[in-house]
Amino acid sequence: MMTGMPATSGAPDTCPTIEPYARPVSHLADLFPGPQPNLCLVTHGSWALLVLTLWGLALVGCMLELRHLRRNSSQTPAEMRSQRATLHARLMLLVSGALWLAFFSLSYGGQLTPRGSSRYLED
């Protein structure tokens, strides 16, 4: 997640990483063999956390809007159906993105070579 997600979502590629992770890493800073490994660790970690936070906000917003739509019945049934369909489609896209990321994170390629395998997260 710390190297695959930033590489996929457009983070600037300023920190070199070691791949494949064939040996156990004793410290997270060992993943970034550069002059400032802690800076790279914070940069990549905060980028991944920001992407996950934005995803969570989108999910909560979609669920709150669905809840509001169920309680508010001032619209015509056709408008309500249309908005519900749109919100359910958004919710399905958010959940499918989360499943895709979870499967990538748990896969062999995502664990051994996250930067090289991050192309599977694009488009």
MMTF fields as JSON, N, C-alpha, C and O atoms, coordinates in Angstrom:
{
  "mmtfVersion": "1.0.0",
  "mmtfProducer": "UNKNOWN",
  "numBonds": 491,
  "numAtoms": 492,
  "numGroups": 123,
  "numChains": 1,
  "numModels": 1,
  "chainsPerModel": [1],
  "groupsPerChain": [123],
  "chainIdList": ["A"],
  "bondAtomList": [4, 2, 8, 6, 12, 10, 16, 14, 20, 18, 24, 22, 28, 26, 32, 30, 36, 34, 40, 38, 44, 42, 48, 46, 52, 50, 56, 54, 60, 58, 64, 62, 68, 66, 72, 70, 76, 74, 80, 78, 84, 82, 88, 86, 92, 90, 96, 94, 100, 98, 104, 102, 108, 106, 112, 110, 116, 114, 120, 118, 124, 122, 128, 126, 132, 130, 136, 134, 140, 138, 144, 142, 148, 146, 152, 150, 156, 154, 160, 158, 164, 162, 168, 166, 172, 170, 176, 174, 180, 178, 184, 182, 188, 186, 192, 190, 196, 194, 200, 198, 204, 202, 208, 206, 212, 210, 216, 214, 220, 218, 224, 222, 228, 226, 232, 230, 236, 234, 240, 238, 244, 242, 248, 246, 252, 250, 256, 254, 260, 258, 264, 262, 268, 266, 272, 270, 276, 274, 280, 278, 284, 282, 288, 286, 292, 290, 296, 294, 300, 298, 304, 302, 308, 306, 312, 310, 316, 314, 320, 318, 324, 322, 328, 326, 332, 330, 336, 334, 340, 338, 344, 342, 348, 346, 352, 350, 356, 354, 360, 358, 364, 362, 368, 366, 372, 370, 376, 374, 380, 378, 384, 382, 388, 386, 392, 390, 396, 394, 400, 398, 404, 402, 408, 406, 412, 410, 416, 414, 420, 418, 424, 422, 428, 426, 432, 430, 436, 434, 440, 438, 444, 442, 448, 446, 452, 450, 456, 454, 460, 458, 464, 462, 468, 466, 472, 470, 476, 474, 480, 478, 484, 482, 488, 486],
  "bondOrderList": [1, 1, 1, 1, 1, 1, 1, 1, 1, 1, 1, 1, 1, 1, 1, 1, 1, 1, 1, 1, 1, 1, 1, 1, 1, 1, 1, 1, 1, 1, 1, 1, 1, 1, 1, 1, 1, 1, 1, 1, 1, 1, 1, 1, 1, 1, 1, 1, 1, 1, 1, 1, 1, 1, 1, 1, 1, 1, 1, 1, 1, 1, 1, 1, 1, 1, 1, 1, 1, 1, 1, 1, 1, 1, 1, 1, 1, 1, 1, 1, 1, 1, 1, 1, 1, 1, 1, 1, 1, 1, 1, 1, 1, 1, 1, 1, 1, 1, 1, 1, 1, 1, 1, 1, 1, 1, 1, 1, 1, 1, 1, 1, 1, 1, 1, 1, 1, 1, 1, 1, 1, 1],
  "groupList": [{"groupName": "MET", "atomNameList": ["N", "CA", "C", "O"], "elementList": ["N", "C", "C", "O"], "formalChargeList": [0, 0, 0, 0], "bondAtomList": [1, 0, 2, 1, 3, 2], "bondOrderList": [1, 1, 2], "singleLetterCode": "M", "chemCompType": "L-PEPTIDE LINKING"}, {"groupName": "THR", "atomNameList": ["N", "CA", "C", "O"], "elementList": ["N", "C", "C", "O"], "formalChargeList": [0, 0, 0, 0], "bondAtomList": [1, 0, 2, 1, 3, 2], "bondOrderList": [1, 1, 2], "singleLetterCode": "T", "chemCompType": "L-PEPTIDE LINKING"}, {"groupName": "GLY", "atomNameList": ["N", "CA", "C", "O"], "elementList": ["N", "C", "C", "O"], "formalChargeList": [0, 0, 0, 0], "bondAtomList": [1, 0, 2, 1, 3, 2], "bondOrderList": [1, 1, 2], "singleLetterCode": "G", "chemCompType": "PEPTIDE LINKING"}, {"groupName": "PRO", "atomNameList": ["N", "CA", "C", "O"], "elementList": ["N", "C", "C", "O"], "formalChargeList": [0, 0, 0, 0], "bondAtomList": [1, 0, 2, 1, 3, 2], "bondOrderList": [1, 1, 2], "singleLetterCode": "P", "chemCompType": "L-PEPTIDE LINKING"}, {"groupName": "ALA", "atomNameList": ["N", "CA", "C", "O"], "elementList": ["N", "C", "C", "O"], "formalChargeList": [0, 0, 0, 0], "bondAtomList": [1, 0, 2, 1, 3, 2], "bondOrderList": [1, 1, 2], "singleLetterCode": "A", "chemCompType": "L-PEPTIDE LINKING"}, {"groupName": "SER", "atomNameList": ["N", "CA", "C", "O"], "elementList": ["N", "C", "C", "O"], "formalChargeList": [0, 0, 0, 0], "bondAtomList": [1, 0, 2, 1, 3, 2], "bondOrderList": [1, 1, 2], "singleLetterCode": "S", "chemCompType": "L-PEPTIDE LINKING"}, {"groupName": "ASP", "atomNameList": ["N", "CA", "C", "O"], "elementList": ["N", "C", "C", "O"], "formalChargeList": [0, 0, 0, 0], "bondAtomList": [1, 0, 2, 1, 3, 2], "bondOrderList": [1, 1, 2], "singleLetterCode": "D", "chemCompType": "L-PEPTIDE LINKING"}, {"groupName": "CYS", "atomNameList": ["N", "CA", "C", "O"], "elementList": ["N", "C", "C", "O"], "formalChargeList": [0, 0, 0, 0], "bondAtomList": [1, 0, 2, 1, 3, 2], "bondOrderList": [1, 1, 2], "singleLetterCode": "C", "chemCompType": "L-PEPTIDE LINKING"}, {"groupName": "ILE", "atomNameList": ["N", "CA", "C", "O"], "elementList": ["N", "C", "C", "O"], "formalChargeList": [0, 0, 0, 0], "bondAtomList": [1, 0, 2, 1, 3, 2], "bondOrderList": [1, 1, 2], "singleLetterCode": "I", "chemCompType": "L-PEPTIDE LINKING"}, {"groupName": "GLU", "atomNameList": ["N", "CA", "C", "O"], "elementList": ["N", "C", "C", "O"], "formalChargeList": [0, 0, 0, 0], "bondAtomList": [1, 0, 2, 1, 3, 2], "bondOrderList": [1, 1, 2], "singleLetterCode": "E", "chemCompType": "L-PEPTIDE LINKING"}, {"groupName": "TYR", "atomNameList": ["N", "CA", "C", "O"], "elementList": ["N", "C", "C", "O"], "formalChargeList": [0, 0, 0, 0], "bondAtomList": [1, 0, 2, 1, 3, 2], "bondOrderList": [1, 1, 2], "singleLetterCode": "Y", "chemCompType": "L-PEPTIDE LINKING"}, {"groupName": "ARG", "atomNameList": ["N", "CA", "C", "O"], "elementList": ["N", "C", "C", "O"], "formalChargeList": [0, 0, 0, 0], "bondAtomList": [1, 0, 2, 1, 3, 2], "bondOrderList": [1, 1, 2], "singleLetterCode": "R", "chemCompType": "L-PEPTIDE LINKING"}, {"groupName": "VAL", "atomNameList": ["N", "CA", "C", "O"], "elementList": ["N", "C", "C", "O"], "formalChargeList": [0, 0, 0, 0], "bondAtomList": [1, 0, 2, 1, 3, 2], "bondOrderList": [1, 1, 2], "singleLetterCode": "V", "chemCompType": "L-PEPTIDE LINKING"}, {"groupName": "HIS", "atomNameList": ["N", "CA", "C", "O"], "elementList": ["N", "C", "C", "O"], "formalChargeList": [0, 0, 0, 0], "bondAtomList": [1, 0, 2, 1, 3, 2], "bondOrderList": [1, 1, 2], "singleLetterCode": "H", "chemCompType": "L-PEPTIDE LINKING"}, {"groupName": "LEU", "atomNameList": ["N", "CA", "C", "O"], "elementList": ["N", "C", "C", "O"], "formalChargeList": [0, 0, 0, 0], "bondAtomList": [1, 0, 2, 1, 3, 2], "bondOrderList": [1, 1, 2], "singleLetterCode": "L", "chemCompType": "L-PEPTIDE LINKING"}, {"groupName": "PHE", "atomNameList": ["N", "CA", "C", "O"], "elementList": ["N", "C", "C", "O"], "formalChargeList": [0, 0, 0, 0], "bondAtomList": [1, 0, 2, 1, 3, 2], "bondOrderList": [1, 1, 2], "singleLetterCode": "F", "chemCompType": "L-PEPTIDE LINKING"}, {"groupName": "GLN", "atomNameList": ["N", "CA", "C", "O"], "elementList": ["N", "C", "C", "O"], "formalChargeList": [0, 0, 0, 0], "bondAtomList": [1, 0, 2, 1, 3, 2], "bondOrderList": [1, 1, 2], "singleLetterCode": "Q", "chemCompType": "L-PEPTIDE LINKING"}, {"groupName": "ASN", "atomNameList": ["N", "CA", "C", "O"], "elementList": ["N", "C", "C", "O"], "formalChargeList": [0, 0, 0, 0], "bondAtomList": [1, 0, 2, 1, 3, 2], "bondOrderList": [1, 1, 2], "singleLetterCode": "N", "chemCompType": "L-PEPTIDE LINKING"}, {"groupName": "TRP", "atomNameList": ["N", "CA", "C", "O"], "elementList": ["N", "C", "C", "O"], "formalChargeList": [0, 0, 0, 0], "bondAtomList": [1, 0, 2, 1, 3, 2], "bondOrderList": [1, 1, 2], "singleLetterCode": "W", "chemCompType": "L-PEPTIDE LINKING"}],
  "groupTypeList": [0, 0, 1, 2, 0, 3, 4, 1, 5, 2, 4, 3, 6, 1, 7, 3, 1, 8, 9, 3, 10, 4, 11, 3, 12, 5, 13, 14, 4, 6, 14, 15, 3, 2, 3, 16, 3, 17, 14, 7, 14, 12, 1, 13, 2, 5, 18, 4, 14, 14, 12, 14, 1, 14, 18, 2, 14, 4, 14, 12, 2, 7, 0, 14, 9, 14, 11, 13, 14, 11, 11, 17, 5, 5, 16, 1, 3, 4, 9, 0, 11, 5, 16, 11, 4, 1, 14, 13, 4, 11, 14, 0, 14, 14, 12, 5, 2, 4, 14, 18, 14, 4, 15, 15, 5, 14, 5, 10, 2, 2, 16, 14, 1, 3, 11, 2, 5, 5, 11, 10, 14, 9, 6],
  "groupIdList": [1, 2, 3, 4, 5, 6, 7, 8, 9, 10, 11, 12, 13, 14, 15, 16, 17, 18, 19, 20, 21, 22, 23, 24, 25, 26, 27, 28, 29, 30, 31, 32, 33, 34, 35, 36, 37, 38, 39, 40, 41, 42, 43, 44, 45, 46, 47, 48, 49, 50, 51, 52, 53, 54, 55, 56, 57, 58, 59, 60, 61, 62, 63, 64, 65, 66, 67, 68, 69, 70, 71, 72, 73, 74, 75, 76, 77, 78, 79, 80, 81, 82, 83, 84, 85, 86, 87, 88, 89, 90, 91, 92, 93, 94, 95, 96, 97, 98, 99, 100, 101, 102, 103, 104, 105, 106, 107, 108, 109, 110, 111, 112, 113, 114, 115, 116, 117, 118, 119, 120, 121, 122, 123],
  "secStructList": [7, 6, 6, 2, 2, 2, 2, 2, 2, 6, 7, 7, 7, 7, 1, 7, 7, 7, 7, 1, 7, 7, 1, 7, 7, 1, 1, 4, 4, 4, 4, 1, 7, 1, 1, 7, 2, 2, 2, 2, 2, 2, 2, 2, 2, 2, 2, 2, 2, 2, 2, 2, 2, 2, 2, 2, 2, 2, 2, 2, 2, 2, 2, 2, 2, 2, 2, 2, 2, 2, 2, 7, 7, 7, 1, 7, 2, 2, 2, 2, 2, 2, 2, 2, 2, 2, 2, 2, 2, 2, 2, 2, 2, 2, 2, 2, 2, 2, 2, 2, 2, 2, 2, 2, 2, 2, 1, 2, 2, 2, 2, 2, 7, 2, 2, 2, 2, 4, 4, 4, 4, 7, 7],
  "xCoordList": [0.826, 0.0, 0.869, 0.48, 2.032, 2.843, 3.601, 4.019, 3.789, 4.456, 3.526, 3.628, 2.622, 1.726, 0.682, 0.432, 0.061, -1.004, -0.469, -1.058, 0.623, 1.133, 1.594, 1.427, 2.166, 2.617, 1.437, 1.547, 0.326, -0.846, -1.635, -2.156, -1.726, -2.609, -1.933, -2.544, -0.712, -0.097, 0.852, 1.149, 1.34, 2.309, 3.625, 3.986, 4.343, 5.634, 6.61, 6.72, 7.301, 8.21, 9.607, 10.493, 9.791, 11.073, 11.863, 13.044, 11.242, 11.903, 12.128, 11.17, 13.382, 13.616, 13.18, 13.261, 12.728, 12.356, 13.128, 13.651, 13.201, 13.855, 12.78, 11.779, 12.99, 12.086, 12.915, 13.938, 12.564, 11.478, 11.859, 13.04, 10.865, 11.098, 11.341, 10.492, 12.496, 12.792, 13.259, 13.211, 13.703, 14.169, 13.315, 12.731, 13.239, 12.455, 13.061, 14.282, 12.226, 12.682, 12.564, 11.502, 13.673, 13.659, 13.011, 12.458, 13.074, 12.499, 11.856, 12.336, 10.782, 10.104, 10.992, 10.824, 11.932, 12.827, 13.746, 14.31, 13.907, 14.73, 14.092, 14.773, 12.797, 12.124, 12.55, 12.437, 13.036, 13.423, 14.915, 15.301, 15.775, 17.223, 17.761, 18.483, 17.434, 17.898, 18.537, 18.741, 18.852, 19.485, 18.543, 19.009, 17.242, 16.283, 15.139, 14.046, 15.362, 14.315, 13.093, 11.969, 13.296, 12.148, 11.231, 10.012, 11.814, 11.002, 10.169, 8.995, 10.773, 10.046, 8.952, 7.857, 9.244, 8.26, 7.055, 5.914, 7.299, 6.206, 5.443, 4.214, 6.148, 5.496, 4.582, 3.418, 5.102, 4.305, 3.178, 2.064, 3.467, 2.43, 1.305, 0.134, 1.649, 0.599, -0.19, -1.39, 0.454, -0.272, -1.289, -2.441, -0.863, -1.774, -2.905, -4.055, -2.586, -3.616, -4.6, -5.797, -4.116, -4.992, -5.96, -7.146, -5.467, -6.336, -7.401, -8.57, -6.999, -7.972, -8.976, -10.147, -8.532, -9.445, -10.465, -11.653, -10.01, -10.942, -11.944, -13.118, -11.489, -12.406, -13.441, -14.632, -12.989, -13.915, -14.931, -16.103, -14.488, -15.417, -16.45, -17.625, -16.018, -16.966, -17.977, -19.159, -17.524, -18.421, -19.436, -20.629, -18.961, -19.863, -20.851, -22.034, -20.384, -21.282, -22.367, -23.52, -22.007, -22.982, -24.005, -25.2, -23.542, -24.471, -25.395, -26.577, -24.859, -25.706, -26.747, -27.887, -26.358, -27.308, -28.41, -29.572, -28.045, -29.059, -30.017, -31.227, -29.47, -30.313, -31.26, -32.437, -30.736, -31.563, -32.665, -33.796, -32.336, -33.313, -34.45, -35.605, -34.105, -35.139, -36.099, -37.293, -35.582, -36.432, -37.219, -38.297, -36.703, -37.34, -38.193, -37.662, -39.485, -40.372, -41.12, -42.257, -40.481, -41.148, -41.018, -41.608, -40.258, -40.055, -41.036, -41.662, -41.143, -41.993, -41.304, -40.082, -42.064, -41.456, -40.423, -39.427, -40.652, -39.689, -38.367, -37.306, -38.411, -37.181, -36.455, -35.229, -37.218, -36.626, -35.917, -34.811, -36.553, -35.945, -34.657, -33.665, -34.674, -33.494, -32.337, -31.199, -32.626, -31.567, -31.073, -29.876, -31.974, -31.558, -30.659, -29.662, -31.017, -30.191, -28.796, -27.798, -28.731, -27.435, -26.608, -25.415, -27.232, -26.505, -26.065, -24.968, -26.901, -26.498, -25.35, -24.472, -25.354, -24.237, -22.945, -21.886, -23.027, -21.831, -21.327, -20.125, -22.25, -21.877, -21.221, -20.246, -21.748, -21.147, -19.744, -18.852, -19.538, -18.201, -17.214, -16.072, -17.642, -16.766, -16.416, -15.265, -17.392, -17.135, -16.264, -15.384, -16.488, -15.656, -14.219, -13.284, -14.03, -12.674, -11.987, -10.794, -12.733, -12.162, -11.8, -10.756, -12.658, -12.356, -11.139, -10.292, -11.058, -9.918, -8.624, -7.63, -8.625, -7.439, -7.105, -5.932, -8.111, -7.86, -7.272, -6.319, -7.829, -7.284, -5.857, -5.019, -5.568, -4.209, -3.259, -2.153, -3.68, -2.81, -2.521, -1.441, -3.465, -3.275, -2.645, -2.3, -2.491, -1.953, -0.439, 0.223, 0.078, 1.513, 2.295, 3.311, 1.833, 2.517, 2.487, 3.466, 1.385, 1.276, 2.174, 2.585, 2.482, 3.349, 4.816, 5.654, 5.148, 6.553, 7.075, 8.185, 6.311, 6.735, 5.597, 4.956, 5.328, 4.178, 4.298, 3.298, 5.495, 5.633, 5.472, 4.803, 6.06, 5.935, 4.541, 4.097, 3.855, 2.504, 1.423, 0.242, 1.792, 0.774, 0.032, -1.015, 0.537, -0.174, -1.523, -2.409, -1.693, -2.974, -4.035, -5.221, -3.633, -4.577, -5.048, -6.029, -4.38, -4.742, -5.913, -6.095, -6.696, -7.843, -8.589, -9.587],
  "yCoordList": [-1.192, 0.0, 1.253, 2.271, 1.194, 2.398, 2.72, 3.863, 1.768, 2.072, 1.909, 2.67, 0.939, 0.695, 1.773, 2.211, 2.214, 3.218, 4.586, 5.201, 5.085, 6.37, 6.31, 7.277, 5.191, 5.069, 5.071, 5.582, 4.514, 4.429, 5.723, 6.106, 6.399, 7.564, 8.876, 9.931, 8.855, 10.063, 10.785, 11.956, 10.14, 10.78, 10.977, 10.151, 12.058, 12.257, 11.149, 10.781, 10.634, 9.504, 10.034, 10.065, 10.44, 11.011, 10.07, 10.31, 9.01, 8.097, 6.745, 6.114, 6.284, 4.947, 3.886, 4.095, 2.768, 1.644, 0.422, 0.359, -0.56, -1.819, -2.82, -2.97, -3.489, -4.558, -5.639, -5.314, -6.855, -7.408, -7.484, -7.457, -7.579, -7.695, -9.17, -9.841, -9.646, -11.067, -11.421, -12.584, -10.432, -10.709, -9.933, -8.909, -10.414, -9.674, -8.305, -8.155, -7.338, -5.977, -5.727, -5.922, -5.29, -5.112, -3.788, -3.682, -2.788, -1.477, -0.936, -1.207, -0.177, 0.359, 1.293, 1.407, 1.962, 2.865, 2.107, 2.708, 0.788, -0.016, -0.157, -0.522, 0.125, 0.015, 1.117, 0.955, 2.231, 3.382, 3.633, 4.42, 2.981, 3.109, 4.399, 4.351, 5.517, 6.803, 7.608, 7.108, 8.861, 9.69, 10.044, 10.259, 10.111, 10.461, 9.449, 9.756, 8.263, 7.238, 7.613, 7.257, 8.318, 8.675, 9.682, 9.621, 10.609, 11.564, 10.84, 11.155, 9.882, 9.096, 8.272, 8.137, 7.723, 6.936, 7.79, 7.355, 8.996, 9.898, 10.356, 10.42, 10.673, 11.139, 10.056, 10.322, 8.851, 7.767, 7.351, 7.074, 7.307, 6.931, 7.941, 7.565, 9.232, 10.253, 10.288, 10.561, 10.018, 9.978, 8.84, 9.029, 7.661, 6.518, 6.784, 6.428, 7.404, 7.726, 8.749, 8.661, 9.714, 10.715, 10.074, 10.403, 9.178, 8.505, 7.68, 7.704, 6.949, 6.151, 7.037, 6.674, 8.192, 9.117, 9.682, 9.763, 10.071, 10.582, 9.516, 9.818, 8.271, 7.185, 7.03, 6.869, 7.078, 6.945, 8.071, 7.84, 9.291, 10.421, 10.26, 10.575, 9.775, 9.545, 8.466, 8.582, 7.431, 6.363, 6.873, 6.589, 7.62, 8.165, 9.144, 9.129, 9.988, 10.925, 10.224, 10.654, 9.156, 8.388, 7.729, 7.726, 7.178, 6.513, 7.531, 7.256, 8.701, 9.728, 10.245, 10.511, 10.388, 10.848, 9.808, 10.165, 8.54, 7.487, 7.513, 7.353, 7.715, 7.783, 8.978, 8.867, 10.119, 11.311, 11.1, 11.552, 10.428, 10.186, 9.275, 9.447, 8.312, 7.402, 8.134, 7.838, 9.08, 9.799, 10.928, 11.285, 11.484, 12.622, 12.108, 11.593, 12.242, 11.73, 12.85, 12.664, 14.01, 15.138, 15.082, 15.906, 14.127, 14.035, 13.042, 12.24, 13.124, 12.166, 10.802, 10.728, 9.74, 8.399, 8.207, 7.51, 8.814, 8.66, 9.33, 8.768, 10.529, 11.226, 10.452, 10.345, 9.914, 9.145, 7.894, 7.575, 7.196, 6.0, 6.345, 5.623, 7.447, 7.859, 8.197, 7.79, 8.927, 9.283, 8.052, 7.922, 7.165, 5.945, 5.093, 4.536, 4.996, 4.21, 4.817, 4.096, 6.141, 6.816, 6.592, 6.299, 6.726, 6.538, 5.092, 4.842, 4.143, 2.741, 2.425, 1.626, 3.041, 2.842, 3.416, 2.799, 4.59, 5.172, 4.266, 4.036, 3.759, 2.881, 1.601, 1.125, 1.052, -0.156, 0.124, -0.711, 1.283, 1.635, 1.8, 1.352, 2.436, 2.603, 1.262, 1.029, 0.39, -0.928, -1.773, -2.489, -1.706, -2.493, -1.977, -2.767, -0.669, -0.133, -0.614, -0.916, -0.686, -1.183, -2.668, -3.092, -3.446, -4.872, -5.063, -5.916, -4.269, -4.346, -4.043, -4.747, -3.002, -2.636, -3.713, -4.023, -4.287, -5.347, -6.584, -7.173, -6.981, -8.141, -7.879, -8.779, -6.664, -6.331, -6.382, -6.912, -5.838, -5.804, -7.196, -7.441, -8.102, -9.459, -10.399, -11.532, -9.945, -10.822, -10.955, -10.147, -11.989, -12.244, -11.131, -10.673, -10.696, -9.643, -8.313, -7.567, -8.01, -6.767, -6.726, -5.648, -7.872, -7.917, -7.988, -7.406, -8.689, -8.87, -7.705, -7.23, -7.244, -6.131, -5.126, -5.073, -4.325, -3.423, -2.34, -1.987, -1.802, -0.747, -1.313, -0.704, -2.442, -3.058, -3.597, -3.637, -4.01, -4.545, -3.489, -3.804, -2.253, -1.209, -0.905, -0.258, -1.345, -1.108, -1.823, -1.455, -2.838, -3.536, -2.709, -3.032, -1.66, -0.78, 0.351, 1.02, 0.581, 1.692, 1.311, 0.148, 2.308, 2.195, 0.945, 0.681],
  "zCoordList": [0.0, 0.0, 0.0, -0.572, 0.63, 0.749, -0.528, -0.711, -1.404, -2.665, -3.855, -4.818, -3.815, -4.944, -5.122, -6.245, -4.024, -4.14, -4.574, -5.462, -3.985, -4.489, -5.945, -6.689, -6.35, -7.74, -8.7, -9.815, -8.286, -9.14, -9.178, -10.226, -8.042, -7.956, -8.307, -8.139, -8.783, -9.311, -8.388, -8.622, -7.354, -6.464, -7.214, -8.052, -6.922, -7.587, -7.199, -6.03, -8.182, -7.96, -7.615, -8.47, -6.383, -5.966, -5.08, -4.831, -4.599, -3.668, -4.324, -4.771, -4.392, -4.939, -3.929, -2.718, -4.431, -3.571, -3.995, -5.108, -3.1, -3.448, -3.829, -3.129, -4.92, -5.352, -5.993, -6.595, -5.911, -5.116, -3.657, -3.308, -2.813, -1.38, -1.055, -0.467, -1.443, -1.302, 0.105, 0.505, 0.844, 2.204, 3.191, 2.838, 4.421, 5.421, 5.684, 5.732, 5.849, 6.111, 7.611, 8.203, 8.219, 9.666, 10.07, 11.165, 9.208, 9.516, 8.245, 7.145, 8.387, 7.208, 6.4, 5.185, 7.051, 6.33, 5.375, 4.461, 5.574, 4.665, 3.284, 2.326, 3.171, 1.876, 0.913, -0.302, 1.442, 0.623, 0.794, 1.657, -0.011, 0.167, -0.443, -1.439, 0.117, -0.385, 0.727, 1.834, 0.427, 1.458, 2.609, 3.728, 2.367, 3.412, 3.434, 2.959, 3.968, 3.929, 4.772, 4.417, 5.871, 6.709, 6.018, 6.175, 5.253, 4.504, 3.444, 3.251, 2.767, 1.767, 2.426, 1.88, 3.598, 4.328, 4.703, 4.551, 5.19, 5.562, 4.325, 4.35, 3.248, 2.023, 1.437, 1.139, 1.276, 0.699, 1.637, 1.191, 2.934, 3.895, 3.955, 4.021, 3.931, 3.979, 2.681, 2.704, 1.548, 0.268, 0.281, -0.109, 0.73, 0.788, 1.78, 1.521, 2.907, 3.898, 3.352, 3.626, 2.587, 1.988, 0.986, 0.975, 0.161, -0.816, -0.097, -0.481, 0.946, 1.697, 2.432, 2.551, 2.926, 3.602, 2.621, 2.935, 1.442, 0.434, 0.011, -0.204, -0.109, -0.438, 0.678, 0.407, 1.919, 3.042, 3.095, 3.391, 2.808, 2.78, 1.669, 1.86, 0.519, -0.577, -0.198, -0.522, 0.477, 0.909, 1.935, 1.829, 2.919, 3.94, 3.309, 3.651, 2.399, 1.72, 0.929, 0.933, 0.258, -0.521, 0.4, 0.103, 1.504, 2.421, 3.104, 3.305, 3.458, 4.064, 3.088, 3.47, 1.834, 0.827, 0.587, 0.395, 0.599, 0.486, 1.675, 1.513, 2.855, 4.055, 3.988, 4.331, 3.544, 3.414, 2.369, 2.553, 1.299, 0.238, 0.719, 0.328, 1.565, 2.089, 3.026, 3.049, 3.791, 4.745, 4.098, 4.575, 3.036, 2.378, 1.224, 0.24, 1.338, 0.293, -0.429, -0.862, -0.557, -1.212, -2.733, -3.432, -3.247, -4.688, -5.3, -4.607, -6.594, -7.299, -7.305, -7.183, -7.443, -7.443, -8.555, -8.358, -9.711, -10.815, -10.477, -10.747, -9.886, -9.485, -8.397, -8.411, -7.458, -6.378, -6.903, -6.468, -7.831, -8.404, -9.135, -9.033, -9.87, -10.611, -9.665, -9.902, -8.612, -7.658, -6.899, -6.642, -6.545, -5.853, -6.747, -6.286, -8.024, -8.946, -9.065, -9.083, -9.145, -9.24, -7.985, -8.068, -6.83, -5.576, -5.381, -4.881, -5.767, -5.655, -6.623, -6.299, -7.79, -8.731, -8.161, -8.277, -7.547, -6.903, -5.789, -5.658, -4.995, -3.893, -4.404, -3.822, -5.48, -6.06, -6.587, -6.439, -7.197, -7.679, -6.529, -6.625, -5.449, -4.291, -3.655, -3.286, -3.528, -2.942, -3.859, -3.381, -5.159, -6.074, -6.067, -6.192, -5.924, -5.803, -4.534, -4.547, -3.44, -2.188, -2.293, -1.799, -2.931, -3.12, -4.013, -3.748, -5.067, -5.981, -5.238, -5.414, -4.411, -3.642, -2.618, -2.413, -1.976, -0.995, -1.67, -1.159, -2.806, -3.515, -3.984, -3.931, -4.442, -4.866, -3.676, -3.786, -2.545, -1.368, -0.836, -0.298, -0.977, -0.476, -1.5, -1.165, -2.743, -3.79, -3.651, -2.999, -4.279, -4.246, -4.938, -4.416, -6.102, -6.837, -6.107, -6.135, -5.46, -4.714, -3.495, -3.064, -2.94, -1.77, -2.145, -1.456, -3.22, -3.584, -4.422, -4.183, -5.383, -6.246, -6.386, -7.437, -5.349, -5.418, -6.479, -7.105, -6.701, -7.704, -9.107, -9.942, -9.375, -10.689, -10.966, -12.113, -9.91, -10.071, -9.947, -10.09, -9.685, -9.49, -10.784, -10.745, -11.914, -13.177, -13.18, -13.951, -12.331, -12.262, -11.538, -11.613, -10.847, -10.171, -11.065, -10.74, -12.173, -13.063, -13.942, -14.304, -14.272, -15.178, -14.934, -15.606]
}
